[in-house]
Amino acid sequence: MLLARQLGASNFRLDELLMTLWALGTYFVLVLILVVAMLVVSYLLGQRHREHATGSPYESGILSEGSAHVRLSAKFYLVAMFFVVFDLEAVFIFAWAIAGRELGWSGYWEVLIFTGVLISALVYLWRLGALDWGEVRSHLR
């Protein structure tokens, strides 16, 4: 009797598992059918261009000139790094501003230290010359 109950319980779990897998398999097949249908309809109804300019690359409607292998200046990467650093600073300070009352004075001093470290890093970069974007001018003596 006990064995029959255990077998009945395992049959119930197996039926439940098969029902779940059947639903998942049906969903997967329907998604595949939908994707294939969209690709076929797009191919059948899409326009076909055979002009000379169709295959040439362009950006913003302007034909490209020169090589695609252009070396970017290090200034570009510096701007990107500055953006990431100061954007993250803004996110952390915004999060602090939302929870400012709950954090109390300890949170205030922590964000003050955080901002101080970032300002000191900015001053260091400024003194180093990382923020000078113009041409280097020779000083007349």
N, C-alpha and C positions, 0 to 999 in steps of 0.2 A: 504494500500500500504506500509506504514511504517512498519507494523507488518510483512508483507511478506518479506521485505528486512532484518529485524532482524532475522527472522526464517531462511532465506537463508544464512545469515552470520554465524549463529550458526551451521547450517548444514555443512558449509565449515570447521569450526573449528573442529567439531565432526569427519568429514571425515579425516581431517589431523591427529587428535589424534588417530583414529583407524588405519590409515596407519602406524604411528610411532609404535604403540603397536604391530601391526602385524609383522613388521620387527624385533622388539625386541624379540617377542615370537618365531619367526622363528629362530633367532640367538641362543636363549637359547636352543631350541630343537636340533638344529644341534650340539651344543657343547655337550649336553648330549649324543647324538648318537655317537659322536666321542670318548668321554671318555669311554663309555661302549664298543665300538668296540675295542679300544686299550686294555682294560682290558681282554676282551674275547680272542683276538688274543694272548696276552701275556700268558694267561693261557693255551691255546691250543698248542702254539709253545714252551713254556718254558720248561727247563729241570727239571726233577724231581729227586731229590737225596734222597736216603734213607739210606745213610751211618750213622754210629754212630757219627762221628765228625761233621756232618752237623748242628745239633741242638745246639752244644756247642758254647759258645761265645768266640771270640778271638779278639785280637787287633794287627794289623799289621802282621798278620800271626802267632802270638805266642799265644798259649793257655794261658788263664788267670790262675793265681794261687791266692789262698786266697780269702778273702771276698771283695765284691764290696763296702762295707761300710767302707771306709778308711777315717780317719780324716786327713785333710790337715793342714799343719803347718800355723800359722798366717803369716809367711814370704811370703807364696804364695799370700795371700790377700794384703799384703803390696806392693809387686811387682806390682800387678794388679792396685792398687790405684795410685802408683807412675806413672805407664804407662799412666793411664787415665789423670792424672793431667798434666804431661809434654807433652803428646800428644796434649791435648787441648791448652796448651801454644804455642806449635809449630804452630797449626792451626791459632790461633789468631795473632801471630807474622807474619805468612805468609800473612794473609789477610791485615795486616797493611803494610807490605812491598809492596804489590801490589798497595795500595792506598796511599802510603807515600807522594807523591808530592801534591796530592789534600788535604791531611790532614794538611800539613804544620807543623809549630813548635808546635802547640797545640797537634797534633796527636803524635808527637815525644815524648813530655813530658808525655803524657798518657801511651804510650807503655813503656816508661822508668819506670814509677811508677808501672805498671803492672808487668814488669819483676823484679823490685826490691822487690815487695811483694812476688813473687814466690821464689826468691833467699833467702829472709829472712825465708820463710817457710822451704826451703831445709836446711838452716843452723840450724834452730830450730830442725828439725828432726834428723839431723846429731849429734847435741849436745845431743839430747835425747837418742841416741843409736839405732834409728830405722833403720839405714843403716848398722849396724854391723851384718854380716851374719854368722860369725864364732862362734865357741864355746867361752863361757866366760872363760877367763883365769884368774886365781887368781894371783895377784901380790905378789911376794916375798918381805917380809920386811927385 
